Amino acid sequence: MQNPTAWLLFALFGLILFVMYVSLRRRWASPLVVSALGVLASVIVMTLTGLAQNNTIYQALFAGLLVGGLFSGGTVAMAAYFQSSEARQRAAQAVPPEEMEA
C-alpha cells in the first residue's frame, strides 16, 4: 500500500471504527442506527481503499465486504459485550430496596 490515497482511506476506516465503538458504548444514538451506518461506511471505505490500490472492482468489493464487514461486526460485538458487562456489574452493585429499609 504505497498510494497516499489508500493510506488516507485506511486511516478513515480506523476513525470510523473508533467513532462507531465510542458511539455504541456511550449510547449517543440508537445502537441499530449506529451499527448500520458504521458497517455501511466501513464497507464503502474499504472498497475505495481497494480501488485506490489499483485492484479490480470485484477484488475491491470482495475485500470491502469481507474486511469492512468483519471488522465492523467485531467492533459492534465488543461494544455490546462491554456494555452488557457494565450493566450486569451495576445491577450487582445496586442495593435492593428491602435492605435499605432494615
Residue frames as a rotation matrix with the C-alpha (Angstrom) as fourth column:
MET 1
0.591 0.807 0.000 0.00
0.807 -0.591 0.000 0.00
0.000 0.000 -1.000 0.00
GLN 2
-0.479 -0.853 -0.208 2.20
0.818 -0.520 0.247 2.82
-0.318 -0.052 0.947 -1.30
ASN 3
-0.299 0.473 0.829 -0.58
0.557 -0.619 0.554 5.05
0.775 0.627 -0.079 -2.56
PRO 4
-0.993 -0.103 0.059 -1.20
0.016 -0.612 -0.791 8.05
0.117 -0.784 0.609 -0.25
THR 5
-0.300 0.953 0.048 -4.90
-0.815 -0.282 0.506 7.91
0.496 0.113 0.861 -1.06
ALA 6
0.188 0.323 -0.928 -5.06
0.085 0.936 0.343 4.32
0.978 -0.143 0.149 0.14
TRP 7
-0.678 -0.489 -0.548 -3.35
0.594 0.073 -0.801 5.30
0.432 -0.869 0.241 3.41
LEU 8
-0.872 0.402 0.281 -5.80
-0.469 -0.850 -0.238 8.16
0.143 -0.339 0.930 3.91
LEU 9
0.065 0.939 -0.338 -8.77
-0.676 0.290 0.677 5.88
0.734 0.184 0.654 3.30
PHE 10
-0.049 -0.147 -0.988 -7.32
0.446 0.882 -0.154 3.27
0.894 -0.448 0.022 5.65
ALA 11
-0.953 -0.275 -0.131 -6.94
0.250 -0.463 -0.850 5.92
0.173 -0.842 0.510 8.37
LEU 12
-0.508 0.848 0.153 -10.55
-0.804 -0.530 0.269 6.95
0.309 0.014 0.951 7.73
PHE 13
0.129 0.495 -0.859 -11.55
-0.120 0.868 0.482 3.29
0.984 0.041 0.172 8.17
GLY 14
-0.535 -0.409 -0.739 -9.88
0.665 0.336 -0.667 3.26
0.521 -0.849 0.092 11.59
LEU 15
-0.965 0.210 0.155 -11.61
-0.259 -0.852 -0.454 6.50
0.037 -0.479 0.877 12.53
ILE 16
-0.145 0.960 -0.240 -14.98
-0.693 0.074 0.717 5.07
0.706 0.270 0.655 11.51
LEU 17
0.036 0.118 -0.992 -14.43
0.385 0.915 0.123 2.02
0.922 -0.387 -0.012 13.72
PHE 18
-0.831 -0.414 -0.372 -13.33
0.501 -0.265 -0.824 4.19
0.243 -0.871 0.428 16.65
VAL 19
-0.786 0.586 0.194 -16.32
-0.604 -0.796 -0.042 6.54
0.130 -0.150 0.980 16.37
MET 20
0.033 0.820 -0.572 -18.69
-0.429 0.529 0.733 3.61
0.903 0.221 0.369 15.97
TYR 21
-0.259 -0.203 -0.944 -17.31
0.627 0.708 -0.324 1.92
0.734 -0.676 -0.056 19.10
VAL 22
-0.972 -0.138 -0.188 -17.50
0.233 -0.626 -0.744 5.07
-0.015 -0.768 0.641 21.23
SER 23
-0.571 0.820 0.036 -20.98
-0.721 -0.522 0.456 5.88
0.392 0.235 0.889 19.90
LEU 24
0.103 0.604 -0.791 -22.22
-0.047 0.797 0.602 2.44
0.994 -0.025 0.110 20.84
ARG 25
-0.449 -0.353 -0.821 -20.62
0.742 0.365 -0.562 2.48
0.498 -0.862 0.098 24.29
ARG 26
-0.968 0.009 -0.251 -21.88
0.141 -0.807 -0.573 5.98
-0.208 -0.590 0.780 25.15
ARG 27
-0.230 0.941 0.247 -25.30
0.911 0.298 -0.284 5.42
-0.341 0.159 -0.926 23.55
TRP 28
-0.788 -0.123 -0.603 -25.06
-0.019 -0.975 0.223 8.66
-0.615 0.188 0.766 21.55
ALA 29
-0.305 0.726 -0.616 -27.71
-0.948 -0.172 0.267 7.29
0.087 0.666 0.741 19.18
SER 30
0.709 0.639 0.298 -29.72
-0.644 0.759 -0.097 4.16
-0.288 -0.123 0.950 18.60
PRO 31
-0.147 -0.825 0.546 -27.39
-0.389 0.556 0.735 1.13
-0.909 -0.104 -0.403 18.54
LEU 32
0.285 0.322 0.903 -29.16
0.631 0.646 -0.429 -0.20
-0.722 0.692 -0.019 15.45
VAL 33
0.994 0.103 0.038 -28.64
0.099 -0.694 -0.713 3.04
-0.047 0.713 -0.700 13.53
VAL 34
0.436 -0.900 -0.026 -25.01
-0.793 -0.397 0.462 3.41
-0.426 -0.181 -0.886 14.65
SER 35
-0.123 -0.472 0.873 -24.25
-0.025 0.881 0.473 -0.20
-0.992 0.036 -0.120 13.73
ALA 36
0.550 0.418 0.723 -25.92
0.669 0.297 -0.681 0.01
-0.499 0.858 -0.116 10.32
LEU 37
0.980 -0.190 -0.063 -24.25
-0.195 -0.835 -0.514 3.28
0.045 0.516 -0.856 9.38
GLY 38
0.289 -0.929 0.230 -20.89
-0.738 -0.063 0.672 2.14
-0.610 -0.364 -0.704 10.72
VAL 39
-0.011 -0.243 0.970 -20.93
0.311 0.921 0.234 -1.14
-0.950 0.305 0.065 8.79
LEU 40
0.784 0.369 0.499 -22.04
0.579 -0.147 -0.802 0.61
-0.223 0.918 -0.329 5.60
ALA 41
0.852 -0.509 -0.123 -19.36
-0.521 -0.847 -0.102 3.30
-0.052 0.151 -0.987 5.92
SER 42
0.096 -0.852 0.515 -16.68
-0.500 0.406 0.765 0.68
-0.861 -0.331 -0.387 6.67
VAL 43
0.218 0.048 0.975 -17.58
0.614 0.770 -0.175 -1.40
-0.759 0.636 0.138 3.64
ILE 44
0.955 0.172 0.242 -17.60
0.297 -0.588 -0.753 1.66
0.013 0.790 -0.612 1.38
VAL 45
0.657 -0.753 -0.035 -14.26
-0.720 -0.640 0.269 2.97
-0.225 -0.151 -0.963 2.66
MET 46
-0.045 -0.700 0.712 -12.57
-0.226 0.702 0.676 -0.44
-0.973 -0.130 -0.190 2.41
THR 47
0.517 0.267 0.814 -13.91
0.707 0.403 -0.581 -0.85
-0.483 0.875 0.019 -1.14
LEU 48
0.983 -0.176 0.061 -12.49
-0.120 -0.847 -0.517 2.56
0.142 0.501 -0.854 -2.03
THR 49
0.338 -0.905 0.260 -9.20
-0.676 -0.040 0.736 1.56
-0.655 -0.424 -0.625 -0.41
GLY 50
0.077 -0.254 0.964 -9.08
0.389 0.898 0.206 -1.49
-0.918 0.359 0.168 -2.66
LEU 51
0.793 0.253 0.554 -9.81
0.606 -0.237 -0.760 0.62
-0.061 0.938 -0.341 -5.71
ALA 52
0.852 -0.517 -0.076 -7.08
-0.509 -0.854 0.107 3.09
-0.120 -0.052 -0.991 -4.70
GLN 53
0.021 -0.859 0.512 -4.62
-0.423 0.457 0.783 0.17
-0.906 -0.232 -0.354 -4.77
ASN 54
-0.318 -0.087 -0.944 -5.48
-0.945 -0.047 0.323 -0.47
-0.072 0.995 -0.067 -8.44
ASN 55
-0.784 0.190 0.591 -7.46
0.069 0.973 -0.220 -3.64
-0.616 -0.132 -0.776 -7.76
THR 56
-0.782 0.612 0.119 -10.33
0.190 0.054 0.980 -4.65
0.593 0.789 -0.158 -10.00
ILE 57
-0.306 0.758 0.576 -13.84
-0.790 -0.540 0.291 -3.69
0.532 -0.366 0.764 -8.92
TYR 58
0.579 0.550 -0.602 -14.58
-0.194 0.810 0.553 -7.29
0.792 -0.204 0.576 -7.96
GLN 59
-0.176 -0.731 -0.659 -11.49
0.681 0.393 -0.618 -7.60
0.710 -0.558 0.429 -5.79
ALA 60
-0.857 -0.145 0.494 -12.23
-0.157 -0.841 -0.518 -4.26
0.490 -0.522 0.698 -4.15
LEU 61
0.079 0.967 0.244 -15.86
-0.774 -0.094 0.626 -5.19
0.628 -0.238 0.741 -3.46
PHE 62
0.496 0.051 -0.867 -14.86
0.256 0.945 0.202 -8.57
0.830 -0.322 0.456 -2.05
ALA 63
-0.528 -0.769 -0.359 -12.22
0.632 -0.073 -0.772 -7.01
0.567 -0.635 0.524 0.21
GLY 64
-0.694 0.317 0.646 -14.58
-0.458 -0.887 -0.057 -4.21
0.555 -0.335 0.761 1.20
LEU 65
0.398 0.914 -0.075 -17.35
-0.571 0.311 0.759 -6.58
0.718 -0.259 0.646 2.17
LEU 66
0.437 -0.274 -0.857 -15.07
0.495 0.869 -0.025 -9.05
0.751 -0.413 0.515 3.89
VAL 67
-0.576 -0.773 -0.266 -12.70
0.668 -0.258 -0.698 -6.73
0.471 -0.580 0.665 5.75
GLY 68
-0.717 0.345 0.606 -15.16
-0.412 -0.911 0.032 -3.88
0.563 -0.226 0.795 6.33
GLY 69
0.320 0.936 -0.144 -17.93
-0.469 0.289 0.835 -6.22
0.823 -0.200 0.531 7.40
LEU 70
0.345 -0.230 -0.910 -15.83
0.604 0.797 0.027 -8.39
0.719 -0.559 0.413 9.70
PHE 71
-0.745 -0.660 -0.096 -14.05
0.511 -0.473 -0.717 -5.54
0.428 -0.583 0.690 11.44
SER 72
-0.526 0.637 0.563 -17.31
-0.603 -0.746 0.281 -3.64
0.599 -0.191 0.777 11.89
GLY 73
0.484 0.714 -0.505 -19.02
-0.168 0.643 0.748 -6.76
0.859 -0.277 0.431 13.20
GLY 74
-0.065 -0.615 -0.786 -16.17
0.792 0.447 -0.416 -7.26
0.607 -0.650 0.457 15.65
THR 75
-0.889 -0.242 0.388 -16.42
0.030 -0.878 -0.478 -3.66
0.456 -0.413 0.788 16.80
VAL 76
-0.053 0.956 0.288 -20.16
-0.693 -0.243 0.679 -3.96
0.719 -0.164 0.675 17.35
ALA 77
0.494 0.223 -0.840 -19.71
0.258 0.885 0.387 -7.25
0.830 -0.408 0.380 19.22
MET 78
-0.504 -0.748 -0.431 -17.02
0.694 -0.054 -0.718 -5.78
0.515 -0.661 0.546 21.52
ALA 79
-0.794 0.244 0.557 -19.10
-0.378 -0.916 -0.137 -2.71
0.477 -0.319 0.819 22.29
ALA 80
0.266 0.958 -0.106 -22.19
-0.538 0.239 0.808 -4.82
0.800 -0.158 0.579 23.01
TYR 81
0.232 -0.248 -0.941 -20.23
0.575 0.815 -0.073 -7.18
0.785 -0.524 0.331 25.25
PHE 82
-0.765 -0.607 -0.217 -18.67
0.535 -0.409 -0.740 -4.43
0.360 -0.682 0.637 27.34
GLN 83
-0.546 0.664 0.511 -21.97
-0.588 -0.738 0.331 -2.51
0.597 -0.120 0.793 27.50
SER 84
0.501 0.774 -0.386 -23.82
-0.265 0.562 0.783 -5.56
0.824 -0.290 0.487 28.85
SER 85
-0.049 -0.613 -0.788 -20.94
0.723 0.523 -0.452 -6.40
0.689 -0.592 0.418 31.17
GLU 86
-0.912 -0.256 0.320 -21.09
0.023 -0.812 -0.583 -2.92
0.409 -0.525 0.747 32.71
ALA 87
-0.113 0.956 0.272 -24.87
-0.708 -0.270 0.652 -3.17
0.697 -0.119 0.707 33.07
ARG 88
0.488 0.252 -0.836 -24.57
0.254 0.875 0.412 -6.52
0.835 -0.413 0.363 34.89
GLN 89
-0.485 -0.760 -0.433 -21.89
0.692 -0.030 -0.722 -5.10
0.535 -0.649 0.540 37.18
ARG 90
-0.786 0.260 0.561 -24.02
-0.403 -0.903 -0.146 -2.05
0.469 -0.341 0.815 38.02
ALA 91
0.270 0.952 -0.145 -27.03
-0.529 0.272 0.804 -4.28
0.805 -0.140 0.577 38.71
ALA 92
0.261 -0.244 -0.934 -24.98
0.582 0.812 -0.049 -6.50
0.770 -0.531 0.354 41.03
GLN 93
-0.759 -0.632 -0.158 -23.70
0.525 -0.451 -0.722 -3.49
0.385 -0.631 0.674 42.99
ALA 94
-0.354 0.708 0.612 -27.14
-0.423 -0.704 0.570 -1.94
0.834 -0.057 0.549 43.40
VAL 95
-0.983 0.079 0.166 -28.64
-0.134 0.310 -0.941 -2.27
-0.126 -0.947 -0.295 46.87
PRO 96
-0.513 0.856 -0.065 -32.09
0.566 0.395 0.724 -3.94
0.645 0.334 -0.687 46.84
PRO 97
-0.191 0.514 0.836 -34.90
-0.410 -0.816 0.408 -1.81
0.892 -0.265 0.366 48.38
GLU 98
0.734 0.499 -0.461 -35.57
0.154 0.539 0.828 -4.42
0.662 -0.679 0.319 51.10
GLU 99
0.060 -0.807 -0.588 -32.08
0.949 0.229 -0.218 -3.97
0.310 -0.545 0.779 52.56
MET 100
-0.615 -0.294 0.731 -32.43
0.202 -0.956 -0.215 -0.18
0.762 0.016 0.647 52.67
GLU 101
0.292 0.833 0.470 -35.50
-0.393 -0.343 0.853 -0.32
0.872 -0.434 0.227 54.99
ALA 102
0.668 0.013 -0.744 -33.89
0.495 0.739 0.457 -2.66
0.556 -0.673 0.487 57.51
